Amino acid sequence: MKKLVCHCGAVEAEINLDGDLAKVIRCNCSICKRKGAIMSMVKNEDFKITKGQDKLKLYQFHSKVAKHYFCSDCGIYTHHNPRINPAMTGFNVGCIDEINTFDMKEVPVNDGQNHPLDKK
């Protein structure tokens, strides 16, 4: 079990992880390139907000399927539900204090600029 915390501590979540992070990514879509976070994913049932649900704000754009959440006090992106698979929760690895994202040398980039659901 890992604990996710926003910068100010108003939002906390528990993430049920089996050992280490299975996969980490960055994304080059229009929102992710601006937030610059390293993310990982778990099934929705493995992610639980334990504090500050009322502090979370939702941001949606484009197709309005993906749900991006951030703390309304400090502005930190905590997690999201991607439109490619809304049954998953992506989370900001930088919000887990015990993980140093600067030690992660090779973080693959997901090509969100060319999202498969945007292809005609």
Backbone bond lengths (Angstrom), bond angles and torsions (degrees), N, CA, C in turn:
res aa  C-N    CA-C-N  psi(-1)  N-CA   C-N-CA  omega(-1)  CA-C   N-CA-C  phi
1 M - - - 1.454 - - 1.528 107.96 -
2 K 1.327 115.44 129.60 1.460 121.81 176.80 1.524 108.43 -113.14
3 K 1.334 115.38 150.36 1.459 121.11 178.56 1.519 109.08 -109.12
4 L 1.329 116.00 125.83 1.448 123.31 176.43 1.523 107.97 -102.10
5 V 1.335 117.03 135.19 1.462 121.82 -179.86 1.526 108.71 -139.56
6 C 1.333 116.97 134.40 1.462 119.96 174.42 1.527 108.74 -70.46
7 H 1.312 118.39 179.55 1.466 121.73 -176.24 1.523 113.29 -64.01
8 C 1.327 117.50 -43.17 1.466 120.55 -176.24 1.522 113.62 -86.98
9 G 1.333 117.38 -10.10 1.464 121.05 179.31 1.513 115.02 87.26
10 A 1.327 117.62 3.07 1.464 120.37 -179.29 1.519 112.50 -72.22
11 V 1.353 117.06 -29.22 1.470 121.78 -178.85 1.524 108.72 -116.03
12 E 1.324 115.27 130.67 1.464 121.55 175.91 1.520 109.00 -134.91
13 A 1.322 115.04 150.04 1.464 120.70 177.01 1.518 108.97 -144.30
14 E 1.320 115.41 155.71 1.459 122.71 172.27 1.521 107.70 -107.24
15 I 1.333 115.19 134.43 1.458 120.95 179.61 1.518 107.56 -119.67
16 N 1.305 116.32 120.40 1.458 121.34 178.65 1.522 108.48 -84.52
17 L 1.327 115.59 102.30 1.458 121.55 179.61 1.512 109.57 -114.47
18 D 1.303 116.17 136.98 1.452 121.04 173.36 1.524 107.85 -86.46
19 G 1.325 116.99 91.95 1.465 120.48 -179.80 1.513 111.39 77.67
20 D 1.320 116.39 -136.31 1.461 122.08 -177.55 1.525 111.00 -80.31
21 L 1.311 115.07 171.58 1.457 120.71 176.62 1.519 109.27 -63.10
22 A 1.308 116.95 130.58 1.464 120.93 -178.74 1.523 110.68 -71.65
23 K 1.321 116.75 -40.49 1.454 121.00 -175.63 1.525 107.79 -153.72
24 V 1.314 116.23 138.68 1.458 121.40 172.79 1.518 108.33 -123.94
25 I 1.322 115.92 148.72 1.464 121.03 179.93 1.524 110.26 -146.16
26 R 1.310 114.41 163.05 1.447 123.96 161.54 1.528 103.88 -115.41
27 C 1.312 116.59 165.35 1.456 120.25 179.11 1.515 108.27 -133.81
28 N 1.338 116.18 146.59 1.459 119.84 -179.29 1.529 113.13 -103.23
29 C 1.341 117.71 15.37 1.468 119.04 176.85 1.533 109.31 -66.71
30 S 1.308 116.98 171.55 1.462 121.10 -172.60 1.525 113.88 -61.75
31 I 1.323 119.30 -33.29 1.468 119.83 179.23 1.528 111.10 -85.90
32 C 1.317 117.18 -42.36 1.469 120.09 -175.97 1.524 112.58 -66.73
33 K 1.318 117.89 -37.16 1.467 118.77 179.50 1.519 110.18 -64.60
34 R 1.316 117.40 -27.25 1.456 120.80 178.93 1.534 112.04 -80.98
35 K 1.328 117.17 -35.97 1.474 117.66 -179.94 1.517 111.88 -83.43
36 G 1.334 118.63 -25.33 1.456 122.25 172.54 1.516 116.18 66.00
37 A 1.292 118.31 18.55 1.465 121.40 -175.78 1.521 112.32 -80.47
38 I 1.319 114.90 148.71 1.461 121.37 166.77 1.521 105.71 -89.19
39 M 1.320 115.69 130.68 1.463 120.77 -173.92 1.522 111.22 -122.30
40 S 1.315 114.49 157.50 1.450 121.96 169.51 1.523 106.49 -137.61
41 M 1.333 117.07 174.60 1.464 120.82 -175.09 1.520 111.61 -134.27
42 V 1.320 114.71 148.69 1.464 122.96 170.63 1.524 107.45 -140.87
43 K 1.319 116.46 164.94 1.459 120.42 172.85 1.529 108.17 -65.08
44 N 1.325 116.69 150.73 1.472 120.82 -178.75 1.528 112.33 -53.10
45 E 1.315 117.24 -38.35 1.472 119.70 -178.05 1.527 112.51 -70.17
46 D 1.327 117.76 -12.01 1.463 121.47 178.14 1.526 112.74 -97.36
47 F 1.320 117.17 9.47 1.463 122.57 178.62 1.519 108.16 -129.57
48 K 1.340 116.81 123.81 1.467 120.06 -176.37 1.523 110.07 -137.67
49 I 1.334 116.34 123.26 1.461 120.87 173.62 1.527 107.50 -71.49
50 T 1.312 116.93 125.17 1.467 121.39 -178.56 1.521 112.82 -109.56
51 K 1.326 116.26 -13.61 1.467 120.26 179.96 1.526 108.42 -156.27
52 G 1.332 115.84 138.51 1.449 120.81 171.78 1.512 117.14 83.49
53 Q 1.316 117.65 22.82 1.474 119.94 177.10 1.527 110.19 -51.97
54 D 1.331 117.09 -38.13 1.460 122.04 -179.51 1.522 112.96 -71.37
55 K 1.322 117.95 -14.21 1.467 122.62 179.07 1.529 112.26 -90.43
56 L 1.329 116.65 -14.10 1.465 120.41 -178.76 1.517 111.14 -76.21
57 K 1.319 115.07 136.72 1.460 121.72 173.90 1.520 108.03 -116.81
58 L 1.310 115.57 145.24 1.460 123.13 -178.44 1.523 109.57 -101.82
59 Y 1.327 115.45 136.07 1.459 120.95 173.78 1.524 108.19 -126.34
60 Q 1.325 116.09 130.10 1.462 121.88 176.83 1.521 109.09 -133.80
61 F 1.320 116.90 150.28 1.455 121.65 178.87 1.522 108.89 -150.18
62 H 1.304 117.92 177.89 1.463 126.14 177.25 1.531 111.16 51.16
63 S 1.316 119.25 -106.92 1.464 122.04 -176.34 1.531 112.47 -78.42
64 K 1.307 118.11 -12.67 1.478 124.74 -179.01 1.530 112.66 62.87
65 V 1.323 117.29 24.95 1.464 121.19 176.97 1.524 110.15 -94.06
66 A 1.317 116.73 -48.57 1.467 120.52 178.49 1.521 109.10 -67.07
67 K 1.326 115.39 145.90 1.462 121.66 178.73 1.521 108.06 -122.12
68 H 1.332 115.92 118.65 1.457 122.24 -179.28 1.524 108.18 -110.00
69 Y 1.330 116.82 127.29 1.458 121.48 -176.41 1.521 111.18 -113.99
70 F 1.327 115.10 143.24 1.457 120.75 177.10 1.522 109.19 -145.78
71 C 1.330 116.13 158.13 1.463 122.02 178.99 1.520 108.85 -74.85
72 S 1.322 116.77 129.41 1.464 120.80 -179.03 1.524 112.10 -74.57
73 D 1.326 117.85 -13.73 1.467 120.29 177.99 1.526 111.93 -88.28
74 C 1.338 117.44 -53.67 1.470 120.15 -175.17 1.525 113.39 -102.06
75 G 1.326 118.08 -13.16 1.460 121.84 176.21 1.517 115.64 84.18
76 I 1.322 118.00 2.78 1.465 120.78 -176.67 1.524 111.18 -75.11
77 Y 1.349 114.80 131.24 1.470 121.54 172.35 1.529 107.51 -67.99
78 T 1.330 116.54 124.72 1.466 121.15 -179.78 1.522 111.88 -103.75
79 H 1.354 116.94 -44.34 1.460 118.96 -175.46 1.529 110.58 -163.20
80 H 1.326 114.42 172.15 1.462 120.37 177.76 1.525 110.05 -156.17
81 N 1.314 114.48 162.11 1.461 122.26 170.67 1.523 106.11 -114.27
82 P 1.340 117.83 113.51 1.458 120.86 -174.54 1.532 112.32 -74.28
83 R 1.317 115.95 151.18 1.467 118.40 179.95 1.520 112.02 -73.43
84 I 1.323 118.52 -23.90 1.467 120.61 178.91 1.532 110.70 -67.46
85 N 1.359 116.15 -28.26 1.459 120.32 179.25 1.535 109.04 -157.15
86 P 1.338 118.33 83.65 1.463 121.61 -178.74 1.532 114.55 -62.99
87 A 1.326 117.98 -9.09 1.470 121.19 176.77 1.532 111.86 -80.15
88 M 1.333 115.71 -0.63 1.462 120.99 179.22 1.528 109.50 -112.92
89 T 1.323 115.26 157.20 1.458 121.60 173.66 1.514 108.00 -120.63
90 G 1.317 115.19 121.62 1.453 120.91 171.94 1.516 107.74 -89.75
91 F 1.324 117.51 144.19 1.458 119.09 -178.73 1.517 110.78 -137.75
92 N 1.321 114.37 155.89 1.451 123.34 -178.85 1.527 108.86 -79.30
93 V 1.322 116.75 107.21 1.463 122.17 -178.30 1.528 110.53 -60.37
94 G 1.334 117.26 -29.91 1.458 121.07 178.51 1.518 113.83 -65.35
95 C 1.324 118.09 -13.63 1.469 122.16 177.84 1.525 112.43 -87.51
96 I 1.322 117.28 1.92 1.471 121.20 176.07 1.523 106.67 -102.97
97 D 1.334 116.31 106.66 1.464 121.72 -172.22 1.520 114.18 -55.89
98 E 1.318 117.77 -34.41 1.468 120.19 -175.70 1.530 113.61 -78.04
99 I 1.329 117.32 -4.56 1.462 120.96 178.79 1.523 109.22 -109.08
100 N 1.316 116.36 124.90 1.458 121.61 177.08 1.527 108.31 -96.98
101 T 1.319 116.35 104.44 1.469 120.24 -177.23 1.530 112.17 -66.31
102 F 1.325 117.61 -19.19 1.465 120.18 178.79 1.522 111.95 -74.87
103 D 1.332 117.28 -13.25 1.465 121.37 173.71 1.527 111.91 -82.52
104 M 1.317 116.70 -10.82 1.469 121.60 -179.16 1.524 108.66 -85.80
105 K 1.311 116.59 101.15 1.469 121.16 -173.68 1.517 113.16 -81.40
106 E 1.305 117.80 -41.23 1.467 121.41 -177.17 1.528 109.32 -114.14
107 V 1.316 116.33 98.37 1.462 121.04 178.01 1.529 107.37 -113.07
108 P 1.337 117.45 112.71 1.465 120.05 -178.82 1.530 111.69 -63.36
109 V 1.324 115.39 152.52 1.462 121.61 179.39 1.526 108.90 -108.24
110 N 1.323 115.15 124.03 1.456 122.23 175.76 1.532 107.99 -80.29
111 D 1.321 117.95 136.25 1.457 121.92 -178.02 1.521 111.12 -85.22
112 G 1.322 115.71 74.67 1.458 121.05 179.10 1.526 112.87 -74.74
113 Q 1.340 117.68 -16.13 1.467 119.80 176.42 1.523 110.82 -66.28
114 N 1.320 116.01 -28.41 1.461 121.90 178.63 1.530 109.25 -116.42
115 H 1.314 114.70 59.78 1.466 121.60 -175.32 1.521 110.42 -61.83
116 P 1.342 117.83 134.13 1.472 120.31 -178.06 1.526 114.01 -60.20
117 L 1.328 118.38 -27.08 1.466 120.30 179.05 1.533 112.49 -78.63
118 D 1.348 117.43 -8.03 1.458 120.82 177.15 1.521 112.14 -92.20
119 K 1.348 117.13 -10.08 1.461 120.12 -178.91 1.515 110.23 -74.23
120 K 1.280 114.80 140.82 1.479 119.86 -177.16 1.497 110.95 -96.85
